[in-house]
């Protein structure tokens, strides 16, 4: 990640996702309980046994997941690119009075040099934002002992979330970010609570998907292939992914054990987003692809940031309104209505598309 990319990413997360992350330093009990269970499940270790292990928590952000691992008794080394994030992480460490956790500023695109080999490595929900995820993956594998385990949570391609994201990212420019922040309130005048999906439909998610410099999605097949080439074997179960387009969003979560030394990252495949428009699709999705391609062509040639950002915010509104619908046809029907309206030069269809009561959540 370049200096400019890093500076922009730090601004994006600093003004959004992590801005208020330590206003109340106590982590919610539900957050702690959920992630304790998640770590126990994916590392296949009982909570009381974590004290036996040295854990590397990577891309730690303001330190929340690293703190959970330390509360489980593990000896934790945590690292992040952002100095501002680490200031917040140190505040969490002081609040909980922990002495079994240390934070470091580190670029994991570089070969790993932070101490001894680790028993466990966690890369929870950040590696997709690296410029070259496969290089990060190799560096993480090299930080582990033979027999060590690595847990990955990354962006899974094929869901409705990343169909929407691909359209928006094909149109938006980095300079549209500040305008996007200002325009969110006009598209979500009552906020996001009414969508009943706070983890996936929120202010932070818009900017994470639409503006962060790298948003690399992948598949289980790609990750398994890369892991095998990197001297790792699969430990966790692989879910059925045949109905991904029914889903708004699903994380890709998987655990591997290191059984041999790694290969060079240039033989691996997790290096760019999956193209949501080219793999085999159902008929209704093929129609959406055709309309989305027309919209991308149309808005890419409009030198008007208000129109670009308005279109993208409308896309996110479509996603928000359909996030709890598990029917691909209904999701794409709604998306196609929006795309057709956006491509219609007249304004006569607007009042029939949006009625005021629905827009403002009034029943």
C-alpha positions as YAML, in Angstrom:
chain: A
units: angstrom
residues:
- id: 1
  name: UNK
  ca: [0.00, 0.00, 0.00]
- id: 2
  name: UNK
  ca: [1.44, 3.35, -1.02]
- id: 3
  name: UNK
  ca: [1.86, 6.29, 1.35]
- id: 4
  name: UNK
  ca: [-1.09, 8.01, -0.36]
- id: 5
  name: UNK
  ca: [-3.22, 4.87, -0.05]
- id: 6
  name: UNK
  ca: [-2.27, 4.50, 3.61]
- id: 7
  name: UNK
  ca: [-3.01, 8.16, 4.37]
- id: 8
  name: UNK
  ca: [-6.40, 7.98, 2.65]
- id: 9
  name: UNK
  ca: [-7.30, 4.70, 4.35]
- id: 10
  name: UNK
  ca: [-6.32, 6.09, 7.75]
- id: 11
  name: UNK
  ca: [-8.53, 9.12, 7.09]
- id: 12
  name: UNK
  ca: [-11.44, 6.96, 5.96]
- id: 13
  name: UNK
  ca: [-11.37, 4.70, 9.02]
- id: 14
  name: UNK
  ca: [-10.42, 7.48, 11.40]
- id: 15
  name: UNK
  ca: [-13.44, 9.55, 10.35]
- id: 16
  name: UNK
  ca: [-15.75, 6.58, 10.20]
- id: 17
  name: UNK
  ca: [-15.39, 3.10, 11.58]
- id: 18
  name: UNK
  ca: [-12.93, 3.79, 14.39]
- id: 19
  name: UNK
  ca: [-13.69, 7.44, 15.20]
- id: 20
  name: UNK
  ca: [-15.68, 6.66, 18.34]
- id: 21
  name: UNK
  ca: [-14.19, 3.26, 19.07]
- id: 22
  name: UNK
  ca: [-12.92, 4.14, 22.55]
- id: 23
  name: UNK
  ca: [-15.46, 6.73, 23.68]
- id: 24
  name: UNK
  ca: [-16.59, 3.93, 25.99]
- id: 25
  name: UNK
  ca: [-13.54, 1.69, 26.39]
- id: 26
  name: UNK
  ca: [-15.48, -1.27, 27.75]
- id: 27
  name: UNK
  ca: [-16.17, -3.77, 24.99]
- id: 28
  name: UNK
  ca: [-19.81, -4.91, 24.80]
- id: 29
  name: UNK
  ca: [-20.33, -8.25, 26.49]
- id: 30
  name: UNK
  ca: [-22.05, -9.56, 23.38]
- id: 31
  name: UNK
  ca: [-18.98, -8.67, 21.29]
- id: 32
  name: UNK
  ca: [-16.66, -10.48, 23.71]
- id: 33
  name: UNK
  ca: [-18.88, -13.55, 23.91]
- id: 34
  name: UNK
  ca: [-19.32, -13.78, 20.15]
- id: 35
  name: UNK
  ca: [-15.63, -13.51, 19.33]
- id: 36
  name: UNK
  ca: [-14.53, -15.85, 22.11]
- id: 37
  name: UNK
  ca: [-16.84, -18.47, 20.60]
- id: 38
  name: UNK
  ca: [-15.61, -17.66, 17.09]
- id: 39
  name: UNK
  ca: [-11.93, -18.06, 18.05]
- id: 40
  name: UNK
  ca: [-12.65, -21.29, 19.95]
- id: 41
  name: UNK
  ca: [-14.55, -22.67, 16.97]
- id: 42
  name: UNK
  ca: [-12.03, -21.82, 14.25]
- id: 43
  name: UNK
  ca: [-8.89, -22.64, 16.22]
- id: 44
  name: UNK
  ca: [-10.64, -25.71, 17.67]
- id: 45
  name: UNK
  ca: [-9.32, -24.88, 21.15]
- id: 46
  name: UNK
  ca: [-11.26, -24.60, 24.40]
- id: 47
  name: UNK
  ca: [-11.20, -21.15, 25.94]
- id: 48
  name: UNK
  ca: [-9.37, -22.30, 29.07]
- id: 49
  name: UNK
  ca: [-6.51, -23.65, 26.91]
- id: 50
  name: UNK
  ca: [-5.66, -20.41, 25.08]
- id: 51
  name: UNK
  ca: [-3.23, -19.49, 27.85]
- id: 52
  name: UNK
  ca: [-0.88, -22.11, 26.43]
- id: 53
  name: UNK
  ca: [-0.51, -20.32, 23.10]
- id: 54
  name: UNK
  ca: [1.33, -17.41, 21.56]
- id: 55
  name: UNK
  ca: [-1.03, -15.61, 19.18]
- id: 56
  name: UNK
  ca: [-0.33, -13.08, 16.45]
- id: 57
  name: UNK
  ca: [-3.36, -10.86, 15.78]
- id: 58
  name: UNK
  ca: [-2.91, -9.01, 12.49]
- id: 59
  name: UNK
  ca: [-4.60, -5.93, 11.12]
- id: 60
  name: UNK
  ca: [-5.76, -5.38, 14.67]
- id: 61
  name: UNK
  ca: [-7.31, -1.92, 14.13]
- id: 62
  name: UNK
  ca: [-8.12, -0.37, 17.52]
- id: 63
  name: UNK
  ca: [-7.35, -3.69, 19.19]
- id: 64
  name: UNK
  ca: [-10.77, -5.11, 19.99]
- id: 65
  name: UNK
  ca: [-10.21, -8.67, 18.75]
- id: 66
  name: UNK
  ca: [-6.70, -8.73, 20.20]
- id: 67
  name: UNK
  ca: [-8.12, -7.75, 23.58]
- id: 68
  name: UNK
  ca: [-10.61, -10.62, 23.38]
- id: 69
  name: UNK
  ca: [-7.76, -13.06, 22.73]
- id: 70
  name: UNK
  ca: [-5.84, -11.62, 25.69]
- id: 71
  name: UNK
  ca: [-8.93, -11.91, 27.91]
- id: 72
  name: UNK
  ca: [-8.99, -15.59, 26.92]
- id: 73
  name: UNK
  ca: [-5.49, -15.88, 28.40]
- id: 74
  name: UNK
  ca: [-3.40, -16.04, 25.23]
- id: 75
  name: UNK
  ca: [-0.02, -14.32, 24.98]
- id: 76
  name: UNK
  ca: [-0.87, -11.85, 22.22]
- id: 77
  name: UNK
  ca: [1.27, -9.90, 19.79]
- id: 78
  name: UNK
  ca: [-0.93, -7.54, 17.75]
- id: 79
  name: UNK
  ca: [0.00, -5.30, 14.82]
- id: 80
  name: UNK
  ca: [-1.56, -2.74, 12.52]
- id: 81
  name: UNK
  ca: [-0.41, -0.26, 9.87]
- id: 82
  name: UNK
  ca: [-2.05, 2.74, 11.55]
- id: 83
  name: UNK
  ca: [-0.38, 4.56, 14.44]
- id: 84
  name: UNK
  ca: [-3.73, 6.15, 15.34]
- id: 85
  name: UNK
  ca: [-5.33, 2.72, 15.67]
- id: 86
  name: UNK
  ca: [-2.56, 1.59, 17.98]
- id: 87
  name: UNK
  ca: [-3.06, 4.59, 20.28]
- id: 88
  name: UNK
  ca: [-6.65, 3.42, 20.74]
- id: 89
  name: UNK
  ca: [-5.51, -0.17, 21.19]
- id: 90
  name: UNK
  ca: [-3.10, 0.84, 23.97]
- id: 91
  name: UNK
  ca: [-5.97, 2.65, 25.70]
- id: 92
  name: UNK
  ca: [-8.00, -0.57, 25.65]
- id: 93
  name: UNK
  ca: [-5.04, -2.48, 27.06]
- id: 94
  name: UNK
  ca: [-4.75, 0.00, 29.94]
- id: 95
  name: UNK
  ca: [-8.48, -0.11, 30.61]
- id: 96
  name: UNK
  ca: [-8.46, -3.90, 30.98]
- id: 97
  name: UNK
  ca: [-5.16, -3.93, 32.86]
- id: 98
  name: UNK
  ca: [-3.67, -6.60, 30.61]
- id: 99
  name: UNK
  ca: [0.01, -7.55, 30.64]
- id: 100
  name: UNK
  ca: [-0.21, -10.43, 28.14]
- id: 101
  name: UNK
  ca: [-0.60, -8.28, 25.03]
- id: 102
  name: UNK
  ca: [1.73, -6.00, 23.06]
- id: 103
  name: UNK
  ca: [0.92, -3.76, 20.09]
- id: 104
  name: UNK
  ca: [3.23, -2.88, 17.19]
- id: 105
  name: UNK
  ca: [3.01, -0.76, 14.07]
- id: 106
  name: UNK
  ca: [3.87, -3.06, 11.17]
- id: 107
  name: UNK
  ca: [3.36, -3.42, 7.42]
- id: 108
  name: UNK
  ca: [2.51, -7.05, 6.73]
- id: 109
  name: UNK
  ca: [3.34, -6.63, 3.05]
- id: 110
  name: UNK
  ca: [6.92, -6.92, 4.32]
- id: 111
  name: UNK
  ca: [8.60, -10.11, 5.59]
- id: 112
  name: UNK
  ca: [7.63, -10.75, 9.19]
- id: 113
  name: UNK
  ca: [10.25, -10.01, 11.88]
- id: 114
  name: UNK
  ca: [8.23, -9.52, 15.08]
- id: 115
  name: UNK
  ca: [9.66, -12.09, 17.48]
- id: 116
  name: UNK
  ca: [9.41, -15.87, 17.58]
- id: 117
  name: UNK
  ca: [7.23, -18.14, 15.48]
- id: 118
  name: UNK
  ca: [3.61, -18.21, 16.63]
- id: 119
  name: UNK
  ca: [1.28, -21.06, 17.54]
- id: 120
  name: UNK
  ca: [-1.79, -19.23, 16.24]
- id: 121
  name: UNK
  ca: [-2.31, -16.42, 13.75]
- id: 122
  name: UNK
  ca: [-5.54, -14.46, 13.34]
- id: 123
  name: UNK
  ca: [-6.34, -12.34, 10.28]
- id: 124
  name: UNK
  ca: [-9.89, -11.26, 10.99]
- id: 125
  name: UNK
  ca: [-11.59, -9.20, 8.30]
- id: 126
  name: UNK
  ca: [-8.77, -7.05, 6.94]
- id: 127
  name: UNK
  ca: [-6.56, -8.93, 4.48]
- id: 128
  name: UNK
  ca: [-8.96, -8.15, 1.62]
- id: 129
  name: UNK
  ca: [-7.83, -4.52, 1.89]
- id: 130
  name: UNK
  ca: [-4.17, -5.31, 1.26]
- id: 131
  name: UNK
  ca: [-2.77, -4.41, -2.14]
- id: 132
  name: UNK
  ca: [-1.55, -8.00, -2.60]
- id: 133
  name: UNK
  ca: [-3.35, -10.38, -0.20]
- id: 134
  name: UNK
  ca: [-1.33, -13.40, -1.33]
- id: 135
  name: UNK
  ca: [1.92, -11.69, -0.27]
- id: 136
  name: UNK
  ca: [0.41, -10.98, 3.15]
- id: 137
  name: UNK
  ca: [-0.75, -14.58, 3.37]
- id: 138
  name: UNK
  ca: [2.75, -15.92, 2.70]
- id: 139
  name: UNK
  ca: [4.23, -13.54, 5.29]
- id: 140
  name: UNK
  ca: [1.70, -14.71, 7.87]
- id: 141
  name: UNK
  ca: [2.43, -18.37, 7.13]
- id: 142
  name: UNK
  ca: [6.12, -17.61, 7.58]
- id: 143
  name: UNK
  ca: [5.38, -16.20, 11.04]
- id: 144
  name: UNK
  ca: [4.01, -19.56, 12.20]
- id: 145
  name: UNK
  ca: [5.53, -22.70, 13.63]
- id: 146
  name: UNK
  ca: [5.10, -25.97, 11.78]
- id: 147
  name: UNK
  ca: [1.87, -27.28, 13.28]
- id: 148
  name: UNK
  ca: [0.61, -23.76, 13.91]
- id: 149
  name: UNK
  ca: [-2.88, -22.67, 12.89]
- id: 150
  name: UNK
  ca: [-4.02, -19.63, 10.92]
- id: 151
  name: UNK
  ca: [-7.58, -18.29, 10.95]
- id: 152
  name: UNK
  ca: [-8.73, -16.11, 8.04]
- id: 153
  name: UNK
  ca: [-11.88, -14.05, 7.68]
- id: 154
  name: UNK
  ca: [-12.05, -12.25, 4.33]
- id: 155
  name: UNK
  ca: [-14.63, -11.04, 1.81]
- id: 156
  name: UNK
  ca: [-16.47, -13.84, 0.02]
- id: 157
  name: UNK
  ca: [-17.35, -13.13, -3.60]
- id: 158
  name: UNK
  ca: [-20.75, -13.95, -5.07]
- id: 159
  name: UNK
  ca: [-23.10, -12.28, -2.60]
- id: 160
  name: UNK
  ca: [-25.44, -9.37, -3.37]
- id: 161
  name: UNK
  ca: [-23.17, -7.05, -1.36]
- id: 162
  name: UNK
  ca: [-20.30, -7.36, -3.80]
- id: 163
  name: UNK
  ca: [-22.49, -7.22, -6.88]
- id: 164
  name: UNK
  ca: [-23.55, -3.78, -5.63]
- id: 165
  name: UNK
  ca: [-19.98, -2.93, -4.65]
- id: 166
  name: UNK
  ca: [-18.58, -3.73, -8.09]
- id: 167
  name: UNK
  ca: [-21.03, -1.35, -9.74]
- id: 168
  name: UNK
  ca: [-20.25, 1.49, -7.32]
- id: 169
  name: UNK
  ca: [-16.47, 1.04, -7.41]
- id: 170
  name: UNK
  ca: [-16.54, 1.09, -11.22]
- id: 171
  name: UNK
  ca: [-17.96, 4.62, -11.11]
- id: 172
  name: UNK
  ca: [-16.78, 6.40, -7.99]
- id: 173
  name: UNK
  ca: [-13.51, 8.30, -7.68]
- id: 174
  name: UNK
  ca: [-11.43, 8.79, -4.58]
- id: 175
  name: UNK
  ca: [-12.23, 12.48, -4.60]
- id: 176
  name: UNK
  ca: [-15.92, 11.63, -4.21]
- id: 177
  name: UNK
  ca: [-15.38, 10.45, -0.64]
- id: 178
  name: UNK
  ca: [-16.09, 13.70, 1.20]
- id: 179
  name: UNK
  ca: [-19.19, 14.36, -0.90]
- id: 180
  name: UNK
  ca: [-20.32, 10.82, -0.11]
- id: 181
  name: UNK
  ca: [-20.04, 11.52, 3.63]
- id: 182
  name: UNK
  ca: [-22.19, 14.61, 3.22]
- id: 183
  name: UNK
  ca: [-24.84, 12.89, 1.09]
- id: 184
  name: UNK
  ca: [-25.46, 9.81, 3.23]
- id: 185
  name: UNK
  ca: [-27.98, 11.67, 5.40]
- id: 186
  name: UNK
  ca: [-30.13, 12.48, 2.38]
- id: 187
  name: UNK
  ca: [-30.43, 8.84, 1.36]
- id: 188
  name: UNK
  ca: [-30.76, 7.55, 4.93]
- id: 189
  name: UNK
  ca: [-32.57, 10.37, 6.74]
- id: 190
  name: UNK
  ca: [-33.59, 8.08, 9.61]
- id: 191
  name: UNK
  ca: [-30.25, 6.31, 9.85]
- id: 192
  name: UNK
  ca: [-29.71, 2.57, 9.54]
- id: 193
  name: UNK
  ca: [-31.45, 1.00, 12.54]
- id: 194
  name: UNK
  ca: [-34.67, 0.39, 10.62]
- id: 195
  name: UNK
  ca: [-32.94, -2.15, 8.38]
- id: 196
  name: UNK
  ca: [-32.33, -4.49, 11.36]
- id: 197
  name: UNK
  ca: [-28.87, -5.48, 10.18]
- id: 198
  name: UNK
  ca: [-26.41, -3.29, 12.11]
- id: 199
  name: UNK
  ca: [-23.31, -5.36, 11.31]
- id: 200
  name: UNK
  ca: [-23.77, -5.14, 7.54]
- id: 201
  name: UNK
  ca: [-25.89, -2.05, 6.86]
- id: 202
  name: UNK
  ca: [-24.18, 0.95, 8.41]
- id: 203
  name: UNK
  ca: [-22.27, 4.13, 7.62]
- id: 204
  name: UNK
  ca: [-18.91, 2.38, 7.97]
- id: 205
  name: UNK
  ca: [-19.85, -0.35, 5.52]
- id: 206
  name: UNK
  ca: [-20.60, 2.15, 2.74]
- id: 207
  name: UNK
  ca: [-17.13, 3.64, 2.85]
- id: 208
  name: UNK
  ca: [-15.42, 0.31, 3.49]
- id: 209
  name: UNK
  ca: [-16.94, -1.10, 0.27]
- id: 210
  name: UNK
  ca: [-17.04, 1.94, -1.98]
- id: 211
  name: UNK
  ca: [-13.93, 3.99, -1.19]
- id: 212
  name: UNK
  ca: [-11.18, 1.99, 0.52]
- id: 213
  name: UNK
  ca: [-8.27, 1.67, -1.99]
- id: 214
  name: UNK
  ca: [-8.41, -2.14, -2.23]
- id: 215
  name: UNK
  ca: [-11.46, -4.37, -1.84]
- id: 216
  name: UNK
  ca: [-10.31, -7.86, -2.86]
- id: 217
  name: UNK
  ca: [-12.99, -10.53, -2.76]
- id: 218
  name: UNK
  ca: [-12.22, -14.22, -3.17]
- id: 219
  name: UNK
  ca: [-13.68, -17.73, -3.11]
- id: 220
  name: UNK
  ca: [-13.13, -20.81, -1.00]
- id: 221
  name: UNK
  ca: [-11.62, -22.56, -4.02]
- id: 222
  name: UNK
  ca: [-9.00, -19.83, -4.43]
- id: 223
  name: UNK
  ca: [-8.11, -19.69, -0.74]
- id: 224
  name: UNK
  ca: [-7.85, -23.48, -0.47]
- id: 225
  name: UNK
  ca: [-5.61, -23.64, -3.54]
- id: 226
  name: UNK
  ca: [-3.34, -20.88, -2.21]
- id: 227
  name: UNK
  ca: [-3.15, -22.54, 1.19]
- id: 228
  name: UNK
  ca: [-2.18, -25.89, -0.31]
- id: 229
  name: UNK
  ca: [0.59, -24.24, -2.34]
- id: 230
  name: UNK
  ca: [1.74, -22.51, 0.85]
- id: 231
  name: UNK
  ca: [2.25, -25.69, 2.84]
- id: 232
  name: UNK
  ca: [-1.05, -25.67, 4.73]
- id: 233
  name: UNK
  ca: [-3.88, -28.14, 5.14]
- id: 234
  name: UNK
  ca: [-7.54, -27.34, 5.76]
- id: 235
  name: UNK
  ca: [-8.87, -27.77, 9.31]
- id: 236
  name: UNK
  ca: [-12.33, -26.15, 9.22]
- id: 237
  name: UNK
  ca: [-15.48, -27.07, 7.33]
- id: 238
  name: UNK
  ca: [-16.35, -25.45, 4.00]
- id: 239
  name: UNK
  ca: [-20.01, -24.36, 3.74]
- id: 240
  name: UNK
  ca: [-22.23, -24.87, 0.73]
- id: 241
  name: UNK
  ca: [-21.83, -21.85, -1.54]
- id: 242
  name: UNK
  ca: [-24.37, -22.77, -4.21]
- id: 243
  name: UNK
  ca: [-26.91, -20.09, -3.23]
- id: 244
  name: UNK
  ca: [-24.68, -17.12, -2.51]
- id: 245
  name: UNK
  ca: [-26.80, -14.71, -4.56]
- id: 246
  name: UNK
  ca: [-29.65, -15.29, -2.11]
- id: 247
  name: UNK
  ca: [-27.47, -13.76, 0.58]
- id: 248
  name: UNK
  ca: [-26.79, -10.11, 1.25]
- id: 249
  name: UNK
  ca: [-23.39, -10.93, 2.72]
- id: 250
  name: UNK
  ca: [-21.46, -13.90, 4.08]
- id: 251
  name: UNK
  ca: [-17.88, -13.86, 5.37]
- id: 252
  name: UNK
  ca: [-15.35, -16.39, 4.15]
- id: 253
  name: UNK
  ca: [-13.95, -17.96, 7.32]
- id: 254
  name: UNK
  ca: [-11.49, -20.79, 7.35]
- id: 255
  name: UNK
  ca: [-8.62, -22.30, 9.37]
- id: 256
  name: UNK
  ca: [-5.45, -23.99, 8.13]
- id: 257
  name: UNK
  ca: [-2.59, -25.83, 9.77]
- id: 258
  name: UNK
  ca: [0.96, -25.23, 8.58]
- id: 259
  name: UNK
  ca: [2.52, -28.55, 7.64]
- id: 260
  name: UNK
  ca: [5.45, -27.44, 5.44]
- id: 261
  name: UNK
  ca: [7.39, -24.38, 4.34]
- id: 262
  name: UNK
  ca: [5.79, -21.91, 1.95]
- id: 263
  name: UNK
  ca: [6.24, -21.00, -1.69]
- id: 264
  name: UNK
  ca: [6.66, -17.55, -3.23]
- id: 265
  name: UNK
  ca: [3.49, -15.46, -3.30]
- id: 266
  name: UNK
  ca: [3.68, -14.93, -7.08]
- id: 267
  name: UNK
  ca: [2.37, -18.47, -7.60]
- id: 268
  name: UNK
  ca: [-0.81, -17.67, -5.62]
- id: 269
  name: UNK
  ca: [-4.12, -16.30, -6.90]
- id: 270
  name: UNK
  ca: [-5.72, -14.16, -4.18]
- id: 271
  name: UNK
  ca: [-4.57, -10.84, -5.63]
- id: 272
  name: UNK
  ca: [-7.61, -9.02, -7.01]
- id: 273
  name: UNK
  ca: [-11.40, -8.90, -6.68]
- id: 274
  name: UNK
  ca: [-13.51, -11.59, -8.29]
- id: 275
  name: UNK
  ca: [-15.39, -10.16, -11.27]
- id: 276
  name: UNK
  ca: [-19.05, -10.49, -10.29]
- id: 277
  name: UNK
  ca: [-20.16, -10.09, -13.90]
- id: 278
  name: UNK
  ca: [-18.42, -13.04, -15.58]
- id: 279
  name: UNK
  ca: [-18.99, -16.29, -13.69]
- id: 280
  name: UNK
  ca: [-22.07, -18.41, -14.60]
- id: 281
  name: UNK
  ca: [-25.28, -16.76, -13.38]
- id: 282
  name: UNK
  ca: [-29.03, -17.30, -13.41]
- id: 283
  name: UNK
  ca: [-31.16, -15.56, -16.02]
- id: 284
  name: UNK
  ca: [-32.29, -12.74, -13.71]
- id: 285
  name: UNK
  ca: [-28.72, -11.99, -12.69]
- id: 286
  name: UNK
  ca: [-27.59, -11.93, -16.32]
- id: 287
  name: UNK
  ca: [-30.20, -9.23, -16.95]
- id: 288
  name: UNK
  ca: [-28.89, -7.29, -13.94]
- id: 289
  name: UNK
  ca: [-25.35, -7.58, -15.31]
- id: 290
  name: UNK
  ca: [-26.44, -6.13, -18.66]
- id: 291
  name: UNK
  ca: [-28.20, -3.20, -16.99]
- id: 292
  name: UNK
  ca: [-25.34, -2.64, -14.54]
- id: 293
  name: UNK
  ca: [-22.87, -2.54, -17.42]
- id: 294
  name: UNK
  ca: [-24.97, 0.12, -19.14]
- id: 295
  name: UNK
  ca: [-25.12, 2.14, -15.90]
- id: 296
  name: UNK
  ca: [-21.37, 1.91, -15.44]
- id: 297
  name: UNK
  ca: [-20.80, 3.07, -19.01]
- id: 298
  name: UNK
  ca: [-23.26, 5.93, -18.53]
- id: 299
  name: UNK
  ca: [-22.04, 7.27, -15.19]
- id: 300
  name: UNK
  ca: [-18.36, 6.76, -15.97]
- id: 301
  name: UNK
  ca: [-18.65, 9.38, -18.69]
- id: 302
  name: UNK
  ca: [-20.47, 11.95, -16.54]
- id: 303
  name: UNK
  ca: [-18.08, 14.49, -15.04]
- id: 304
  name: UNK
  ca: [-20.46, 15.33, -12.22]
- id: 305
  name: UNK
  ca: [-19.57, 14.00, -8.76]
- id: 306
  name: UNK
  ca: [-23.05, 14.69, -7.38]
- id: 307
  name: UNK
  ca: [-24.59, 12.39, -10.00]
- id: 308
  name: UNK
  ca: [-21.97, 9.69, -9.41]
- id: 309
  name: UNK
  ca: [-22.34, 9.76, -5.64]
- id: 310
  name: UNK
  ca: [-26.14, 9.98, -5.77]
- id: 311
  name: UNK
  ca: [-26.27, 6.91, -8.00]
- id: 312
  name: UNK
  ca: [-23.93, 4.98, -5.68]
- id: 313
  name: UNK
  ca: [-25.87, 5.94, -2.54]
- id: 314
  name: UNK
  ca: [-29.04, 4.80, -4.27]
- id: 315
  name: UNK
  ca: [-27.36, 1.46, -4.95]
- id: 316
  name: UNK
  ca: [-26.57, 1.11, -1.27]
- id: 317
  name: UNK
  ca: [-30.17, 2.01, -0.45]
- id: 318
  name: UNK
  ca: [-31.30, -0.89, -2.66]
- id: 319
  name: UNK
  ca: [-28.97, -3.21, -0.79]
- id: 320
  name: UNK
  ca: [-30.19, -1.93, 2.59]
- id: 321
  name: UNK
  ca: [-33.84, -2.39, 1.67]
- id: 322
  name: UNK
  ca: [-33.28, -5.97, 0.49]
- id: 323
  name: UNK
  ca: [-30.66, -7.10, 3.01]
- id: 324
  name: UNK
  ca: [-33.03, -9.39, 4.91]
- id: 325
  name: UNK
  ca: [-34.60, -10.93, 1.81]
- id: 326
  name: UNK
  ca: [-33.14, -14.34, 1.00]
- id: 327
  name: UNK
  ca: [-34.43, -14.58, -2.54]
- id: 328
  name: UNK
  ca: [-32.09, -13.73, -5.39]
- id: 329
  name: UNK
  ca: [-34.93, -13.00, -7.81]
- id: 330
  name: UNK
  ca: [-36.54, -10.44, -5.51]
- id: 331
  name: UNK
  ca: [-33.20, -8.76, -4.81]
- id: 332
  name: UNK
  ca: [-32.36, -8.44, -8.48]
- id: 333
  name: UNK
  ca: [-35.89, -7.36, -9.43]
- id: 334
  name: UNK
  ca: [-35.46, -4.44, -7.05]
- id: 335
  name: UNK
  ca: [-31.97, -3.66, -8.35]
- id: 336
  name: UNK
  ca: [-33.12, -3.72, -11.98]
- id: 337
  name: UNK
  ca: [-35.96, -1.31, -11.20]
- id: 338
  name: UNK
  ca: [-33.40, 1.09, -9.76]
- id: 339
  name: UNK
  ca: [-30.97, 0.71, -12.66]
- id: 340
  name: UNK
  ca: [-33.71, 1.23, -15.24]
- id: 341
  name: UNK
  ca: [-34.86, 4.39, -13.44]
- id: 342
  name: UNK
  ca: [-31.29, 5.67, -13.24]
- id: 343
  name: UNK
  ca: [-30.88, 5.23, -17.00]
- id: 344
  name: UNK
  ca: [-34.21, 6.85, -17.81]
- id: 345
  name: UNK
  ca: [-33.61, 10.50, -18.82]
- id: 346
  name: UNK
  ca: [-37.16, 11.47, -17.86]
- id: 347
  name: UNK
  ca: [-38.38, 12.08, -14.33]
- id: 348
  name: UNK
  ca: [-41.93, 10.77, -14.65]
- id: 349
  name: UNK
  ca: [-41.09, 7.36, -13.12]
- id: 350
  name: UNK
  ca: [-39.63, 8.70, -9.88]
- id: 351
  name: UNK
  ca: [-42.86, 9.20, -7.95]
- id: 352
  name: UNK
  ca: [-44.06, 5.70, -8.77]
- id: 353
  name: UNK
  ca: [-40.71, 4.18, -7.82]
- id: 354
  name: UNK
  ca: [-40.34, 5.85, -4.43]
- id: 355
  name: UNK
  ca: [-43.36, 6.72, -2.33]
- id: 356
  name: UNK
  ca: [-42.58, 9.05, 0.55]
- id: 357
  name: UNK
  ca: [-43.90, 6.75, 3.26]
- id: 358
  name: UNK
  ca: [-41.62, 3.90, 2.25]
- id: 359
  name: UNK
  ca: [-38.58, 6.15, 1.84]
- id: 360
  name: UNK
  ca: [-38.95, 7.53, 5.34]
- id: 361
  name: UNK
  ca: [-39.93, 4.26, 6.98]
- id: 362
  name: UNK
  ca: [-43.46, 5.38, 7.84]
- id: 363
  name: UNK
  ca: [-46.02, 2.60, 8.16]
...
